Amino acid sequence: MRGVPRHVACVMDGNGRWAQQRSLPRTAGHRAAETTVIDIIEAARGAGVEWLSLYAFSTENWNRPGCEVDYLMRLVRRVVRKHAPLLLARGIRCRFLGAADSRVPRELTRDFEDLATLTADNQGMTLTVAFDHGGRRDIVEAARSLIRSGTPAEEVTERLFAAHLPFPDTPDVDLVIRTSGEQRISNFMLWQVAYAEWVFPEALWPDFRAPDFLACLHTYRRRDRRFGGVPRQTNGDLS
C-alpha cells in the first residue's frame, strides 16, 4: 500500500443542493461549508498531507446570480479574517490562486495578500485556495509569459512551461476529491491534475467530514498509479 498523497485537491461541490434539500436559500449551503473547510484542513494536516488545494470559486462562477456572488465575496472575506489566527498557529502556509478579475473586491484581495504574507514563513502544510481560478486561463498566461520571455519554440519543454505557471513550486496533484458525486474536472488546475487519481464521494460538501476525507486517502493508497505503464504484477501484457 502506498503512502499518504503529497498533494490533495478538493472540488467543494454540493453547497447549493445541500441547501435545496432543506428548502433553504443557496447562500445557506455556502455558509454551512465553512465548517467542512476547517475540518478538512485539520484532517489533511493531521494525516501528513503536505499540500492541500481547495477550489472555492471558478472563473465560470461569475455567471451565477449577482446576489449569490456578492454573498460569496462577503463570506470568504469573513472566513479568511476569522480563521487567520488558527492557520498561523497551525503552521499552515496560505496561498491564493487566481483573484485576477477586477470584479473581485479590492478589500478581499487585500485580505488574501495579508494572510499570504502573515503565513509566508510557516513550514507546515501549504494551503492553496483557488479563487477566481481557471485552469485554461493559467495555461494561456503561462504561454504569454513564455512568448514575452523570447523563448524559442524549439526550446519549450514541459518543465520550462510549468515554470511559468502560477506558483511553479507546487507539485503535481496526487489525489482530487470531488464531493456530491459529480464527475467532471470543471477547469480546475488542468496542468497539475494530469496524472491525479480521482475520488467522487456522494456526500455533499457541507456534509463531508474528516472521516470521509480519510476514507478518500485510504482509497488512494490502494490505487496502483502506473503513469501510462503497466501493472507491476504483469509481464508487460496490455490489459
Summary of the structure (lengths in Angstrom):
residues: 239
radius of gyration: 18.6
end to end distance: 21.3
largest distance: 58.9
contacts: 707
relative contact order: 0.19
helix: 46%
strand: 14%
